[in-house]
Amino acid sequence: MSLLSNTAVLLGKELRTEFRSRELLTTTAVFILIVMVLFSWTFGPTTEEARRFSPGLLWLAFFFAASLMLQPCFLREQNNDTLSALRLSASDTFAILLGKVAANTIFLLLSELLLLPIFAVLYNVPIQPVLPEMLLVLFLGSLGIAVSGTALAAISSQARMRELMLPILLFPLLVPVLVASTEVTRSLFDPNPLVKWKGIGFLAIFDLVFLTALWLFGEYLLEE
Amino acid sequence: MLKTIVTCVLLFVLIALTAYIAFHYAPIERTMGIIQKIFYLHLPAAFTSFVALGVCFFANLMYVFKREAKWDWLGVSAAEVGLAFISVVLVTGPIWAHPVWGIWWTWDARLTLTFVLWLLYVAYLMLRSMLEEPEKRALLSALFGIFAFLDVPLVYFSIRWWRTQHPQPVILGGAGSGLDPRMRIAYLLVWAVFLALMVLLLKARYTLESARADVDELRREAEAV
């Protein structure tokens, strides 16, 4: 129980810090928008092509944005020297990581939701009929990105060239998420939408595997 | 020193011998012809790289729990040697695929997995070079190595389920899938020699890493004085 209450308090702290300035959300949303528009220009998609490529482009845009958005989550603590204080105050280091994972998932989801309608308009993809399923995929995919991304941000924040190291570590690791979420999204955008439960289950398994790994090895990530 | 030289010479002779067996003793494959010979390099290199990466994962786990520098040295040695063997796989694969499949590369499950593995362990080595302090480098790279290894089955299944378009040509598909016994002997011999080569490289790299750590330590001491 103390893990959950600790996590809730830490999540509250992350959200408060962000919503004071909303810097992270606005910049991430604008970044995703720019990537989407750039993709649209380079491919000049007609409706048929858009349907084929757009799920991949959508998730790539989210990936790029996530690799930037995840950077500050430990850098901020480092710059203000607050990580040791956090470690002292939380009874379990896993709660610190879990709070950050939850916060990052929420930030990612919010910016994705903000951009999804614009994406639907730009790429001419009907989203309303499959909205609940789409939300589920977005949630599971973002959770997967946030879980592995938070762990790797903790690692990369201590390295040189950290801004470049995070995507280098993160993207190969996220190949399964990219493949599965793109596949599920593509069949959802089909004229006859189809829910690929296997893909959704796979995303859930990915999230579970990395959450377990974070639970097992998380305390070592934050060692000094 | 003498022991190393003797082992190297012995291994060199063995490699020459297995090359002879692979090229002259094993029969020429009926449909692919002479190009199939590259498999004697390709497959054993792939198996050997998996062994090396398994060693790397084991060393990473041991480091996280034991915190002894020797596990870190073993981890980086195994990652580098494994990477060398994966590179052999990635180079020989397209050389074979071009005449036989008519394309250099396809995003099929095994190819993709090998490529992602290569990227993951390149990232592992890059991360190491970006971390200054020895203990922090050992711990953080070991953690990344563990995450990377856990990712491997997930990569494999995601690609197998959703990205493989081409049916796989069956090589060594199941026990005794019509493989000539002489070919099997050649495969096993090459693999055995490659494993011996892997151990030799691992040992050399490990010695190098421990010497490097010693030098670092001395330099630190000198700077502190």
Interface residues (C-beta under 8 A of the other chain):
Chain A: S148 A151 L152 I155 S156 Q158 A159 R160 M161 R162 M165 I168 L169 P172 L173 V175 P176 V179 A180 E183 K198 G199 F202 I205 F206 V209 F210 A213 F217 Y220 L221 E223
Chain B: V64 T112 V116 L119 L120 A123 M126 L127 M130 L131 E132 K136 L139 L140 L143 F144 I146 F147 A148 L150 D151 L154 V155 F157 S158 I159 W161 W162 R163
